[in-house]
Amino acid sequence: MGMIYKRNKTSWIKYYRNCKPYRESTRSKIEFAARRLLKNCDGEIADGKLRDIHFDKATYDDLKAELLTDYELHRRKSIIRIKLSLSYLDKEFKGMKVVNIDSAKIKNYID
């Protein structure tokens, strides 16, 4: 669920994903456009799509940091094993953007 509100005659929407609020301009003064955009946002979130996540900016290092944070927060016993596994992956993928890690690079790593 979300809400529609006005800022300087422009309609804005506010919606929630994982209990975090997100605000977005509709770039329109028409409330119908705001309702339609909000409905689309709610549908995408319900389908599990990640709205406004830009994978072209994410790097292997970002994903590694998120994974390690998750393991530490949940006190997983296998954190030592995952750190060892990631040290091998670091040699091949460190500093790479996620969108550049394709099946060819993964096959090259496996070989």
TIMI-661437 format. One record per residue: y, z, x of N, C-alpha, C, O in turn; residue number from 1; residue in one letter. Coordinates in Angstrom, 2 decimals, padded with zeros to 5 digits. Atoms other than C-alpha are relative to their C-alpha. Example, Ala and Ser with C-alpha at 12.3 -4.5 7.8 and 13.67 -1.06 7.14 Angstrom:
2
n_v:-001.19, n_w:000.00, n_u:000.89, ca_v:-004.50, ca_w:007.80, ca_u:012.30, c_v:001.20, c_w:000.00, c_u:000.90, o_v:001.18, o_w:000.66, o_u:001.94, resi:1, resn:A;
n_v:-001.19, n_w:-000.06, n_u:-000.82, ca_v:-001.06, ca_w:007.14, ca_u:013.67, c_v:001.09, c_w:000.73, c_u:-000.77, o_v:002.20, o_w:000.90, o_u:-000.26, resi:2, resn:S;
This chain:
111
n_v:-001.18, n_w:000.00, n_u:000.84, ca_v:000.00, ca_w:000.00, ca_u:000.00, c_v:001.23, c_w:000.00, c_u:000.88, o_v:001.22, o_w:000.46, o_u:002.02, resi:1, resn:M;
n_v:-001.25, n_w:000.05, n_u:-000.73, ca_v:003.52, ca_w:-000.57, ca_u:001.05, c_v:001.17, c_w:000.07, c_u:-000.96, o_v:001.02, o_w:000.38, o_u:-002.15, resi:2, resn:G;
n_v:-001.19, n_w:-000.04, n_u:000.83, ca_v:007.04, ca_w:-000.76, ca_u:-000.20, c_v:000.96, c_w:-001.10, c_u:000.42, o_v:000.88, o_w:-001.64, o_u:001.52, resi:3, resn:M;
n_v:-001.04, n_w:001.01, n_u:-000.24, ca_v:009.95, ca_w:-003.19, ca_u:-000.45, c_v:001.34, c_w:000.70, c_u:-000.06, o_v:001.58, o_w:001.53, o_u:-000.94, resi:4, resn:I;
n_v:-001.35, n_w:-000.56, n_u:000.03, ca_v:013.52, ca_w:-002.28, ca_u:000.40, c_v:000.98, c_w:-001.02, c_u:000.56, o_v:000.58, o_w:-002.01, o_u:001.18, resi:5, resn:Y;
n_v:-001.05, n_w:000.92, n_u:-000.43, ca_v:016.84, ca_w:-003.96, ca_u:001.18, c_v:000.75, c_w:000.56, c_u:001.21, o_v:000.99, o_w:001.76, o_u:001.31, resi:6, resn:K;
n_v:-000.89, n_w:-000.31, n_u:-001.11, ca_v:018.83, ca_w:-003.99, ca_u:004.40, c_v:000.97, c_w:-001.16, c_u:000.12, o_v:000.56, o_w:-002.29, o_u:000.42, resi:7, resn:R;
n_v:-001.03, n_w:001.05, n_u:-000.07, ca_v:022.10, ca_w:-005.95, ca_u:004.35, c_v:-000.39, c_w:-001.23, c_u:-000.83, o_v:-000.32, o_w:-002.36, o_u:-000.33, resi:8, resn:N;
n_v:000.37, n_w:001.03, n_u:000.97, ca_v:020.95, ca_w:-008.00, ca_u:001.33, c_v:-001.32, c_w:-000.72, c_u:000.32, o_v:-001.75, o_w:-001.57, o_u:-000.45, resi:9, resn:K;
n_v:001.29, n_w:000.60, n_u:-000.36, ca_v:017.71, ca_w:-008.99, ca_u:003.11, c_v:-001.12, c_w:000.95, c_u:-000.41, o_v:-001.02, o_w:002.16, o_u:-000.20, resi:10, resn:T;
n_v:001.16, n_w:-000.81, n_u:000.40, ca_v:014.38, ca_w:-007.79, ca_u:001.73, c_v:-000.87, c_w:000.29, c_u:001.22, o_v:-001.14, o_w:-000.59, o_u:002.04, resi:11, resn:S;
n_v:000.90, n_w:-000.44, n_u:-001.04, ca_v:012.18, ca_w:-005.82, ca_u:004.09, c_v:-001.23, c_w:000.62, c_u:-000.65, o_v:-001.17, o_w:001.09, o_u:-001.78, resi:12, resn:W;
n_v:001.20, n_w:-000.66, n_u:000.49, ca_v:008.64, ca_w:-004.56, ca_u:003.68, c_v:-000.41, c_w:001.08, c_u:001.00, o_v:-000.12, o_w:001.00, o_u:002.19, resi:13, resn:I;
n_v:000.56, n_w:-001.07, n_u:-000.83, ca_v:006.99, ca_w:-001.41, ca_u:004.99, c_v:-001.44, c_w:000.16, c_u:-000.45, o_v:-001.71, o_w:000.33, o_u:-001.63, resi:14, resn:K;
n_v:001.41, n_w:-000.16, n_u:000.32, ca_v:003.23, ca_w:-001.14, ca_u:005.19, c_v:-000.63, c_w:000.87, c_u:001.08, o_v:-000.02, o_w:001.15, o_u:002.10, resi:15, resn:Y;
n_v:000.68, n_w:-000.92, n_u:-000.90, ca_v:000.70, ca_w:001.08, ca_u:006.92, c_v:-001.30, c_w:-000.62, c_u:000.49, o_v:-002.04, o_w:-001.24, o_u:-000.27, resi:16, resn:Y;
n_v:001.28, n_w:000.38, n_u:-000.59, ca_v:-002.15, ca_w:000.26, ca_u:009.29, c_v:-000.43, c_w:001.15, c_u:000.89, o_v:000.30, o_w:001.55, o_u:001.80, resi:17, resn:R;
n_v:000.52, n_w:-001.16, n_u:-000.74, ca_v:-004.28, ca_w:003.11, ca_u:010.66, c_v:000.99, c_w:001.16, c_u:-000.04, o_v:001.23, o_w:001.81, o_u:000.98, resi:18, resn:N;
n_v:-000.93, n_w:-001.11, n_u:000.26, ca_v:-001.81, ca_w:005.63, ca_u:009.20, c_v:001.31, c_w:-000.12, c_u:000.77, o_v:002.06, o_w:000.85, o_u:000.85, resi:19, resn:C;
n_v:-001.24, n_w:000.21, n_u:-000.73, ca_v:001.04, ca_w:004.14, ca_u:011.24, c_v:000.87, c_w:-000.97, c_u:-000.79, o_v:000.39, o_w:-002.03, o_u:-001.19, resi:20, resn:K;
n_v:-000.86, n_w:000.89, n_u:000.78, ca_v:004.05, ca_w:002.61, ca_u:009.44, c_v:000.48, c_w:-001.20, c_u:000.82, o_v:000.79, o_w:-001.08, o_u:002.01, resi:21, resn:P;
n_v:-000.53, n_w:001.23, n_u:-000.60, ca_v:005.12, ca_w:-000.97, ca_u:010.22, c_v:001.04, c_w:-000.57, c_u:-000.94, o_v:000.85, o_w:-000.56, o_u:-002.16, resi:22, resn:Y;
n_v:-001.07, n_w:000.60, n_u:000.79, ca_v:008.34, ca_w:-002.62, ca_u:009.04, c_v:000.19, c_w:-001.44, c_u:000.44, o_v:000.08, o_w:-001.77, o_u:001.62, resi:23, resn:R;
n_v:-000.13, n_w:001.42, n_u:-000.30, ca_v:008.96, ca_w:-006.32, ca_u:008.80, c_v:001.02, c_w:-000.62, c_u:-000.94, o_v:001.03, o_w:-000.35, o_u:-002.14, resi:24, resn:E;
n_v:-000.98, n_w:000.71, n_u:000.81, ca_v:011.82, ca_w:-008.48, ca_u:007.61, c_v:-000.67, c_w:-001.19, c_u:-000.68, o_v:-001.52, o_w:-001.85, o_u:-000.10, resi:25, resn:S;
n_v:000.52, n_w:001.18, n_u:000.70, ca_v:011.03, ca_w:-011.10, ca_u:004.98, c_v:000.86, c_w:-001.22, c_u:000.30, o_v:000.48, o_w:-002.35, o_u:-000.01, resi:26, resn:T;
n_v:-000.97, n_w:001.04, n_u:-000.30, ca_v:014.02, ca_w:-013.14, ca_u:006.19, c_v:000.44, c_w:-000.74, c_u:-001.27, o_v:000.76, o_w:-001.92, o_u:-001.26, resi:27, resn:R;
n_v:-000.37, n_w:000.57, n_u:001.29, ca_v:014.82, ca_w:-013.70, ca_u:002.54, c_v:000.71, c_w:001.05, c_u:-000.83, o_v:000.50, o_w:002.25, o_u:-000.65, resi:28, resn:S;
n_v:-000.68, n_w:-000.90, n_u:000.92, ca_v:017.07, ca_w:-012.22, ca_u:-000.13, c_v:-000.77, c_w:000.14, c_u:-001.31, o_v:-000.42, o_w:000.96, o_u:-002.16, resi:29, resn:K;
n_v:000.75, n_w:000.05, n_u:001.25, ca_v:014.51, ca_w:-012.95, ca_u:-002.85, c_v:-001.12, c_w:001.04, c_u:000.03, o_v:-001.93, o_w:001.08, o_u:000.96, resi:30, resn:I;
n_v:001.00, n_w:-001.07, n_u:000.05, ca_v:012.36, ca_w:-010.00, ca_u:-003.90, c_v:-001.41, c_w:-000.55, c_u:-000.18, o_v:-002.37, o_w:000.06, o_u:000.29, resi:31, resn:E;
n_v:001.33, n_w:000.59, n_u:000.20, ca_v:009.49, ca_w:-012.28, ca_u:-004.95, c_v:-000.65, c_w:-000.33, c_u:001.34, o_v:-001.85, o_w:-000.12, o_u:001.52, resi:32, resn:F;
n_v:000.53, n_w:000.31, n_u:-001.34, ca_v:009.10, ca_w:-013.43, ca_u:-001.33, c_v:-000.49, c_w:001.26, c_u:000.68, o_v:-001.51, o_w:001.24, o_u:001.37, resi:33, resn:A;
n_v:000.40, n_w:-001.28, n_u:-000.59, ca_v:008.93, ca_w:-009.80, ca_u:-000.24, c_v:-001.31, c_w:000.49, c_u:-000.61, o_v:-002.19, o_w:000.97, o_u:000.11, resi:34, resn:A;
n_v:001.24, n_w:-000.42, n_u:000.66, ca_v:006.24, ca_w:-009.02, ca_u:-002.82, c_v:-001.19, c_w:-000.81, c_u:000.49, o_v:-002.27, o_w:-000.27, o_u:000.71, resi:35, resn:R;
n_v:001.07, n_w:000.88, n_u:-000.46, ca_v:004.19, ca_w:-012.01, ca_u:-001.71, c_v:-000.41, c_w:000.34, c_u:001.44, o_v:-001.60, o_w:000.40, o_u:001.75, resi:36, resn:R;
n_v:000.28, n_w:-000.35, n_u:-001.38, ca_v:004.48, ca_w:-011.08, ca_u:001.99, c_v:-000.73, c_w:001.35, c_u:000.09, o_v:-001.67, o_w:001.50, o_u:000.86, resi:37, resn:L;
n_v:000.65, n_w:-001.30, n_u:000.01, ca_v:003.55, ca_w:-007.47, ca_u:001.27, c_v:-001.44, c_w:-000.11, c_u:-000.48, o_v:-002.34, o_w:000.53, o_u:000.06, resi:38, resn:L;
n_v:001.35, n_w:000.21, n_u:000.51, ca_v:000.53, ca_w:-008.61, ca_u:-000.73, c_v:-000.88, c_w:-000.64, c_u:001.07, o_v:-002.04, o_w:-000.27, o_u:001.23, resi:39, resn:K;
n_v:000.75, n_w:000.63, n_u:-001.09, ca_v:-000.55, ca_w:-010.85, ca_u:002.17, c_v:-000.33, c_w:001.00, c_u:001.10, o_v:-001.45, o_w:001.01, o_u:001.62, resi:40, resn:N;
n_v:000.23, n_w:-001.03, n_u:-001.03, ca_v:-000.15, ca_w:-007.97, ca_u:004.63, c_v:-001.11, c_w:000.92, c_u:-000.42, o_v:-002.02, o_w:001.20, o_u:000.36, resi:41, resn:C;
n_v:001.03, n_w:-000.90, n_u:000.50, ca_v:-002.23, ca_w:-005.66, ca_u:002.48, c_v:-001.37, c_w:-000.67, c_u:000.02, o_v:-002.37, o_w:-000.03, o_u:000.36, resi:42, resn:D;
n_v:001.26, n_w:000.74, n_u:-000.01, ca_v:-004.91, ca_w:-008.36, ca_u:002.16, c_v:-000.56, c_w:-000.15, c_u:001.40, o_v:-001.76, o_w:000.03, o_u:001.61, resi:43, resn:G;
n_v:000.45, n_w:000.16, n_u:-001.39, ca_v:-005.06, ca_w:-009.00, ca_u:005.90, c_v:-000.53, c_w:001.32, c_u:000.56, o_v:-001.55, o_w:001.35, o_u:001.24, resi:44, resn:E;
n_v:000.43, n_w:-001.31, n_u:-000.49, ca_v:-005.32, ca_w:-005.29, ca_u:006.66, c_v:-001.33, c_w:000.39, c_u:-000.64, o_v:-002.20, o_w:000.94, o_u:000.02, resi:45, resn:I;
n_v:001.26, n_w:-000.32, n_u:000.69, ca_v:-008.05, ca_w:-004.86, ca_u:004.03, c_v:-001.16, c_w:-000.83, c_u:000.55, o_v:-002.29, o_w:-000.35, o_u:000.59, resi:46, resn:A;
n_v:001.03, n_w:000.87, n_u:-000.58, ca_v:-009.97, ca_w:-007.79, ca_u:005.60, c_v:-000.31, c_w:000.35, c_u:001.45, o_v:-001.23, o_w:-000.21, o_u:002.04, resi:47, resn:D;
n_v:000.24, n_w:-000.40, n_u:-001.38, ca_v:-009.76, ca_w:-006.12, ca_u:009.00, c_v:000.71, c_w:-000.84, c_u:001.03, o_v:000.44, o_w:-000.72, o_u:002.23, resi:48, resn:G;
n_v:-000.76, n_w:000.81, n_u:-000.94, ca_v:-007.40, ca_w:-008.64, ca_u:010.53, c_v:001.10, c_w:000.84, c_u:000.62, o_v:001.66, o_w:001.73, o_u:-000.03, resi:49, resn:K;
n_v:-001.02, n_w:-000.75, n_u:-000.70, ca_v:-004.96, ca_w:-007.32, ca_u:013.09, c_v:001.32, c_w:-000.75, c_u:-000.09, o_v:001.57, o_w:-001.70, o_u:000.66, resi:50, resn:L;
n_v:-001.29, n_w:000.64, n_u:000.23, ca_v:-001.53, ca_w:-008.29, ca_u:011.87, c_v:000.97, c_w:000.37, c_u:001.12, o_v:001.05, o_w:001.53, o_u:001.51, resi:51, resn:R;
n_v:-001.04, n_w:-000.19, n_u:-001.02, ca_v:001.20, ca_w:-008.71, ca_u:014.50, c_v:-000.52, c_w:000.54, c_u:001.33, o_v:000.23, o_w:001.15, o_u:002.09, resi:52, resn:D;
n_v:000.53, n_w:-000.35, n_u:-001.32, ca_v:-001.12, ca_w:-008.04, ca_u:017.43, c_v:000.00, c_w:-001.30, c_u:000.80, o_v:-000.60, o_w:-002.29, o_u:000.39, resi:53, resn:I;
n_v:-000.12, n_w:001.20, n_u:-000.81, ca_v:-000.36, ca_w:-010.52, ca_u:020.17, c_v:-000.97, c_w:000.07, c_u:001.17, o_v:-000.69, o_w:000.69, o_u:002.20, resi:54, resn:H;
n_v:001.03, n_w:-000.06, n_u:-001.02, ca_v:-003.52, ca_w:-011.02, ca_u:022.19, c_v:000.39, c_w:-000.75, c_u:001.25, o_v:-000.16, o_w:-000.49, o_u:002.32, resi:55, resn:F;
n_v:-000.41, n_w:000.75, n_u:-001.18, ca_v:-001.77, ca_w:-013.45, ca_u:024.52, c_v:000.74, c_w:000.87, c_u:001.00, o_v:000.92, o_w:000.46, o_u:002.15, resi:56, resn:D;
n_v:-000.70, n_w:-000.92, n_u:-000.90, ca_v:000.10, ca_w:-010.48, ca_u:026.03, c_v:-000.93, c_w:001.07, c_u:000.57, o_v:-000.60, o_w:001.69, o_u:001.58, resi:57, resn:K;
n_v:000.92, n_w:-001.06, n_u:-000.42, ca_v:-002.88, ca_w:-008.12, ca_u:026.39, c_v:-000.76, c_w:-000.42, c_u:001.26, o_v:-001.13, o_w:-001.58, o_u:001.41, resi:58, resn:A;
n_v:000.73, n_w:000.27, n_u:-001.23, ca_v:-004.58, ca_w:-007.86, ca_u:029.76, c_v:-001.30, c_w:000.79, c_u:000.03, o_v:-001.51, o_w:001.72, o_u:-000.76, resi:59, resn:T;
n_v:001.25, n_w:-000.73, n_u:-000.22, ca_v:-007.98, ca_w:-006.72, ca_u:030.92, c_v:000.30, c_w:001.46, c_u:000.31, o_v:-000.39, o_w:002.36, o_u:-000.17, resi:60, resn:Y;
n_v:-000.37, n_w:-001.37, n_u:-000.38, ca_v:-006.27, ca_w:-003.66, ca_u:032.40, c_v:000.42, c_w:000.83, c_u:-001.22, o_v:000.13, o_w:002.02, o_u:-001.28, resi:61, resn:D;
n_v:-000.38, n_w:-000.69, n_u:001.23, ca_v:-004.79, ca_w:-002.77, ca_u:028.99, c_v:-001.24, c_w:000.44, c_u:-000.78, o_v:-001.32, o_w:001.58, o_u:-001.24, resi:62, resn:D;
n_v:001.22, n_w:-000.32, n_u:000.75, ca_v:-008.20, ca_w:-002.92, ca_u:027.32, c_v:-000.82, c_w:001.06, c_u:000.72, o_v:-001.40, o_w:001.94, o_u:000.09, resi:63, resn:L;
n_v:000.72, n_w:-001.00, n_u:-000.79, ca_v:-009.78, ca_w:-000.94, ca_u:030.16, c_v:000.61, c_w:001.39, c_u:-000.21, o_v:-000.11, o_w:002.37, o_u:-000.40, resi:64, resn:K;
n_v:-000.68, n_w:-001.28, n_u:000.19, ca_v:-007.17, ca_w:001.80, ca_u:029.80, c_v:-000.27, c_w:000.57, c_u:-001.38, o_v:-000.50, o_w:001.77, o_u:-001.52, resi:65, resn:A;
n_v:000.29, n_w:-000.44, n_u:001.37, ca_v:-007.71, ca_w:001.96, ca_u:026.02, c_v:-001.43, c_w:000.52, c_u:-000.11, o_v:-001.68, o_w:001.55, o_u:-000.74, resi:66, resn:E;
n_v:001.40, n_w:-000.41, n_u:000.05, ca_v:-011.48, ca_w:002.18, ca_u:026.47, c_v:-000.19, c_w:001.35, c_u:000.68, o_v:-000.86, o_w:002.23, o_u:000.13, resi:67, resn:L;
n_v:000.13, n_w:-001.27, n_u:-000.71, ca_v:-011.22, ca_w:004.97, ca_u:029.04, c_v:000.65, c_w:001.15, c_u:-000.77, o_v:000.13, o_w:002.26, o_u:-000.78, resi:68, resn:L;
n_v:-000.66, n_w:-001.02, n_u:000.80, ca_v:-008.77, ca_w:006.87, ca_u:026.84, c_v:-000.88, c_w:000.42, c_u:-001.16, o_v:-001.00, o_w:001.61, o_u:-001.46, resi:69, resn:T;
n_v:000.90, n_w:-000.31, n_u:001.11, ca_v:-011.19, ca_w:006.63, ca_u:023.92, c_v:-001.17, c_w:000.85, c_u:000.47, o_v:-001.55, o_w:001.82, o_u:-000.19, resi:70, resn:D;
n_v:001.13, n_w:-000.77, n_u:-000.53, ca_v:-014.07, ca_w:007.88, ca_u:026.05, c_v:000.41, c_w:001.43, c_u:000.33, o_v:-000.34, o_w:002.37, o_u:000.07, resi:71, resn:Y;
n_v:-000.47, n_w:-001.35, n_u:-000.35, ca_v:-011.99, ca_w:010.82, ca_u:027.30, c_v:000.32, c_w:000.83, c_u:-001.24, o_v:-000.01, o_w:002.01, o_u:-001.31, resi:72, resn:E;
n_v:-000.35, n_w:-000.72, n_u:001.23, ca_v:-010.69, ca_w:011.75, ca_u:023.85, c_v:-001.24, c_w:000.49, c_u:-000.75, o_v:-001.26, o_w:001.59, o_u:-001.29, resi:73, resn:L;
n_v:001.21, n_w:-000.35, n_u:000.74, ca_v:-014.17, ca_w:011.75, ca_u:022.35, c_v:-001.03, c_w:000.70, c_u:000.88, o_v:-002.15, o_w:000.98, o_u:000.44, resi:74, resn:H;
n_v:000.86, n_w:-000.72, n_u:-000.96, ca_v:-015.68, ca_w:013.45, ca_u:025.42, c_v:-001.40, c_w:-000.59, c_u:000.05, o_v:-002.40, o_w:000.13, o_u:-000.06, resi:75, resn:R;
n_v:001.29, n_w:000.67, n_u:-000.06, ca_v:-018.42, ca_w:010.89, ca_u:025.70, c_v:-000.69, c_w:000.32, c_u:001.33, o_v:-000.06, o_w:000.32, o_u:002.39, resi:76, resn:R;
n_v:000.76, n_w:-000.36, n_u:-001.19, ca_v:-021.16, ca_w:011.84, ca_u:028.14, c_v:-000.15, c_w:-001.18, c_u:000.96, o_v:-000.35, o_w:-000.98, o_u:002.16, resi:77, resn:K;
n_v:000.22, n_w:001.20, n_u:-000.81, ca_v:-021.44, ca_w:008.26, ca_u:029.39, c_v:001.26, c_w:-000.49, c_u:000.70, o_v:001.31, o_w:-001.63, o_u:001.16, resi:78, resn:S;
n_v:-001.26, n_w:000.44, n_u:-000.62, ca_v:-017.90, ca_w:008.16, ca_u:030.81, c_v:-000.21, c_w:-000.36, c_u:001.48, o_v:000.44, o_w:-001.28, o_u:001.98, resi:79, resn:I;
n_v:000.26, n_w:000.32, n_u:-001.40, ca_v:-019.26, ca_w:008.18, ca_u:034.38, c_v:-000.61, c_w:-001.39, c_u:000.10, o_v:-000.26, o_w:-002.18, o_u:000.98, resi:80, resn:I;
n_v:000.67, n_w:001.31, n_u:000.01, ca_v:-021.46, ca_w:005.18, ca_u:033.58, c_v:000.99, c_w:-001.10, c_u:-000.31, o_v:000.95, o_w:-002.15, o_u:000.33, resi:81, resn:R;
n_v:-000.96, n_w:001.05, n_u:000.36, ca_v:-018.62, ca_w:003.23, ca_u:031.94, c_v:000.99, c_w:-000.24, c_u:001.13, o_v:001.40, o_w:-001.37, o_u:001.36, resi:82, resn:I;
n_v:-000.91, n_w:000.17, n_u:-001.14, ca_v:-016.34, ca_w:003.88, ca_u:034.92, c_v:-000.66, c_w:-000.82, c_u:001.10, o_v:-000.01, o_w:-001.66, o_u:001.73, resi:83, resn:K;
n_v:000.73, n_w:000.79, n_u:-000.98, ca_v:-019.02, ca_w:002.50, ca_u:037.24, c_v:-000.07, c_w:-001.46, c_u:-000.42, o_v:000.17, o_w:-002.36, o_u:000.39, resi:84, resn:L;
n_v:000.09, n_w:001.37, n_u:000.51, ca_v:-019.51, ca_w:-000.56, ca_u:035.05, c_v:001.35, c_w:-000.71, c_u:000.09, o_v:001.41, o_w:-001.88, o_u:000.47, resi:85, resn:S;
n_v:-001.33, n_w:000.60, n_u:-000.06, ca_v:-015.77, ca_w:-001.17, ca_u:034.86, c_v:000.42, c_w:-000.30, c_u:001.43, o_v:001.18, o_w:-001.25, o_u:001.66, resi:86, resn:L;
n_v:-000.36, n_w:000.28, n_u:-001.39, ca_v:-015.46, ca_w:-000.97, ca_u:038.64, c_v:-000.55, c_w:-001.35, c_u:000.44, o_v:000.09, o_w:-002.04, o_u:001.24, resi:87, resn:S;
n_v:000.55, n_w:001.33, n_u:-000.29, ca_v:-017.72, ca_w:-004.04, ca_u:038.87, c_v:000.80, c_w:-001.09, c_u:-000.69, o_v:001.07, o_w:-002.14, o_u:-000.11, resi:88, resn:Y;
n_v:-000.79, n_w:000.98, n_u:000.74, ca_v:-015.75, ca_w:-005.86, ca_u:036.19, c_v:001.39, c_w:-000.17, c_u:000.61, o_v:001.96, o_w:-001.26, o_u:000.55, resi:89, resn:L;
n_v:-001.33, n_w:000.06, n_u:-000.61, ca_v:-012.49, ca_w:-005.02, ca_u:037.99, c_v:000.08, c_w:-001.09, c_u:001.06, o_v:001.10, o_w:-001.77, o_u:001.19, resi:90, resn:D;
n_v:-000.01, n_w:000.98, n_u:-001.08, ca_v:-013.48, ca_w:-007.26, ca_u:040.89, c_v:000.23, c_w:-001.42, c_u:-000.51, o_v:000.81, o_w:-002.25, o_u:000.18, resi:91, resn:K;
n_v:-000.10, n_w:001.35, n_u:000.56, ca_v:-013.59, ca_w:-010.30, ca_u:038.62, c_v:001.18, c_w:-000.18, c_u:-000.94, o_v:001.81, o_w:-001.24, o_u:-000.94, resi:92, resn:E;
n_v:-000.95, n_w:000.18, n_u:001.10, ca_v:-011.13, ca_w:-009.65, ca_u:035.78, c_v:001.31, c_w:000.76, c_u:000.13, o_v:002.19, o_w:000.61, o_u:-000.72, resi:93, resn:F;
n_v:-001.20, n_w:-000.83, n_u:-000.15, ca_v:-008.44, ca_w:-007.25, ca_u:037.09, c_v:001.26, c_w:-000.87, c_u:-000.04, o_v:001.37, o_w:-001.87, o_u:000.68, resi:94, resn:K;
n_v:-001.27, n_w:000.69, n_u:000.10, ca_v:-004.96, ca_w:-008.41, ca_u:036.10, c_v:000.00, c_w:-001.23, c_u:-000.89, o_v:001.05, o_w:-001.82, o_u:-001.12, resi:95, resn:G;
n_v:000.09, n_w:001.21, n_u:000.84, ca_v:-006.21, ca_w:-011.26, ca_u:033.87, c_v:000.43, c_w:000.30, c_u:-001.42, o_v:000.23, o_w:001.40, o_u:-001.93, resi:96, resn:M;
n_v:-000.30, n_w:-000.12, n_u:001.41, ca_v:-004.88, ca_w:-011.85, ca_u:030.40, c_v:-001.29, c_w:-000.20, c_u:-000.79, o_v:-002.16, o_w:-000.97, o_u:-000.39, resi:97, resn:K;
n_v:001.22, n_w:000.04, n_u:000.82, ca_v:-007.50, ca_w:-011.39, ca_u:027.69, c_v:-000.29, c_w:-001.42, c_u:-000.47, o_v:-001.45, o_w:-001.83, o_u:-000.51, resi:98, resn:V;
n_v:000.23, n_w:001.35, n_u:000.52, ca_v:-007.00, ca_w:-014.91, ca_u:026.33, c_v:-000.55, c_w:-000.93, c_u:001.08, o_v:-001.11, o_w:-001.98, o_u:000.76, resi:99, resn:V;
n_v:000.51, n_w:000.82, n_u:-001.09, ca_v:-007.90, ca_w:-016.30, ca_u:029.77, c_v:-001.44, c_w:000.33, c_u:000.38, o_v:-002.05, o_w:-000.38, o_u:001.18, resi:100, resn:N;
n_v:001.39, n_w:-000.36, n_u:-000.27, ca_v:-011.27, ca_w:-014.54, ca_u:029.87, c_v:-000.87, c_w:-000.72, c_u:-001.02, o_v:-001.00, o_w:-000.28, o_u:-002.17, resi:101, resn:I;
n_v:000.81, n_w:000.81, n_u:000.91, ca_v:-013.51, ca_w:-017.18, ca_u:028.36, c_v:-001.47, c_w:000.06, c_u:000.42, o_v:-001.82, o_w:000.74, o_u:001.39, resi:102, resn:D;
n_v:001.44, n_w:-000.06, n_u:-000.27, ca_v:-017.26, ca_w:-017.76, ca_u:028.34, c_v:-000.34, c_w:-000.56, c_u:001.37, o_v:-001.30, o_w:-000.10, o_u:001.99, resi:103, resn:S;
n_v:000.26, n_w:000.55, n_u:-001.33, ca_v:-017.10, ca_w:-019.83, ca_u:031.53, c_v:000.22, c_w:001.06, c_u:001.08, o_v:-000.56, o_w:001.17, o_u:002.02, resi:104, resn:A;
n_v:-000.28, n_w:-001.06, n_u:-000.98, ca_v:-015.52, ca_w:-016.93, ca_u:033.46, c_v:-001.05, c_w:001.11, c_u:-000.09, o_v:-001.43, o_w:001.69, o_u:000.93, resi:105, resn:K;
n_v:001.02, n_w:-001.03, n_u:000.18, ca_v:-018.05, ca_w:-014.50, ca_u:031.99, c_v:-001.33, c_w:-000.48, c_u:000.61, o_v:-002.02, o_w:000.30, o_u:001.28, resi:106, resn:I;
n_v:001.22, n_w:000.53, n_u:-000.60, ca_v:-020.96, ca_w:-016.78, ca_u:032.97, c_v:000.10, c_w:-000.01, c_u:001.52, o_v:-000.88, o_w:000.28, o_u:002.20, resi:107, resn:K;
n_v:-000.22, n_w:-000.02, n_u:-001.44, ca_v:-019.47, ca_w:-017.10, ca_u:036.46, c_v:-000.20, c_w:001.42, c_u:000.54, o_v:-000.79, o_w:001.61, o_u:001.60, resi:108, resn:N;
n_v:000.16, n_w:-001.41, n_u:-000.41, ca_v:-019.32, ca_w:-013.29, ca_u:036.68, c_v:-001.49, c_w:000.39, c_u:-000.01, o_v:-001.96, o_w:001.06, o_u:000.92, resi:109, resn:Y;
n_v:001.42, n_w:-000.35, n_u:000.12, ca_v:-022.96, ca_w:-012.96, ca_u:035.54, c_v:-000.80, c_w:-000.60, c_u:001.16, o_v:-001.69, o_w:000.04, o_u:001.71, resi:110, resn:I;
n_v:000.70, n_w:000.65, n_u:-001.11, ca_v:-024.12, ca_w:-015.45, ca_u:038.17, c_v:000.33, c_w:000.70, c_u:001.30, o_v:-000.16, o_w:000.30, o_u:002.36, resi:111, resn:D;
